[in-house]
């Protein structure tokens, strides 16, 4: 479930970033530099969100790896069944 949520969030943010770029280009071509600056700030904010998603995905991958190793050793983990769904 969390994987799906991160995937959807990532796609939504990428689409928002593309929209920001489009708005920035339009604002620049119209010499509306104030709007271009606002869109640039929004774009950077979205990039930060995308970086945070990558960190979450990496942490989840590491956690799944650790859980797999522990299960191979016969260690039972209560939340592991919930995580794998």
C-alpha positions as CSV (number, residue, x, y, z in Angstrom):
1,X,0.0,0.0,0.0
2,X,2.8,2.4,0.9
3,X,4.6,1.6,-2.3
4,X,1.5,2.5,-4.3
5,X,1.1,5.8,-2.3
6,X,4.7,6.8,-2.9
7,X,4.4,5.9,-6.6
8,X,1.3,8.0,-7.0
9,X,2.7,10.9,-5.0
10,X,5.9,10.8,-7.2
11,X,3.9,10.9,-10.4
12,X,1.7,13.7,-9.2
13,X,4.7,15.8,-8.2
14,X,6.5,15.1,-11.5
15,X,3.4,16.3,-13.3
16,X,3.3,19.5,-11.1
17,X,6.9,20.1,-11.8
18,X,6.3,19.9,-15.6
19,X,3.3,22.3,-15.2
20,X,5.6,24.7,-13.3
21,X,8.1,24.6,-16.0
22,X,5.4,25.3,-18.6
23,X,4.1,28.3,-16.6
24,X,7.7,29.6,-16.1
25,X,8.3,29.5,-19.9
26,X,5.0,31.2,-20.6
27,X,5.7,33.9,-18.0
28,X,9.2,34.5,-19.4
29,X,7.9,34.8,-22.9
30,X,5.3,37.3,-21.6
31,X,8.1,39.2,-19.7
32,X,6.2,38.4,-16.5
33,X,9.2,37.8,-14.4
34,X,7.4,38.0,-11.0
35,X,5.3,35.0,-12.0
36,X,8.3,33.2,-13.4
37,X,10.1,33.6,-10.0
38,X,7.0,32.3,-8.1
39,X,6.8,29.3,-10.4
40,X,10.6,28.7,-10.0
41,X,10.1,28.7,-6.2
42,X,7.2,26.3,-6.5
43,X,9.4,24.1,-8.8
44,X,12.2,23.9,-6.3
45,X,9.7,23.0,-3.5
46,X,8.4,20.2,-5.7
47,X,12.0,19.0,-6.4
48,X,12.5,18.8,-2.6
49,X,9.4,16.7,-2.3
50,X,10.6,14.4,-5.0
51,X,14.0,14.0,-3.2
52,X,12.1,13.2,0.1
53,X,10.2,10.5,-1.8
54,X,13.4,9.0,-3.0
55,X,14.7,8.9,0.6
56,X,11.5,7.1,1.7
57,X,11.8,4.6,-1.1
58,X,15.4,3.8,-0.2
59,X,14.6,3.4,3.5
60,X,11.7,1.1,2.7
61,X,13.9,-1.0,0.4
62,X,16.5,-1.3,3.2
63,X,13.8,-2.2,5.7
64,X,12.4,-4.9,3.4
65,X,15.9,-6.3,2.9
66,X,16.5,-6.4,6.7
67,X,13.1,-8.1,7.3
68,X,13.9,-10.7,4.6
69,X,17.2,-11.5,6.3
70,X,15.6,-11.8,9.7
71,X,12.9,-14.1,8.3
72,X,15.5,-16.3,6.7
73,X,17.1,-16.7,10.1
74,X,13.7,-17.7,11.6
75,X,13.0,-14.5,13.4
76,X,9.3,-13.7,13.4
77,X,8.3,-10.1,13.0
78,X,4.7,-9.1,13.7
79,X,4.6,-6.1,11.4
80,X,6.3,-7.8,8.5
81,X,3.1,-9.5,7.3
82,X,1.5,-6.1,7.2
83,X,4.4,-4.5,5.3
84,X,4.5,-7.0,2.6
85,X,0.9,-6.3,1.5
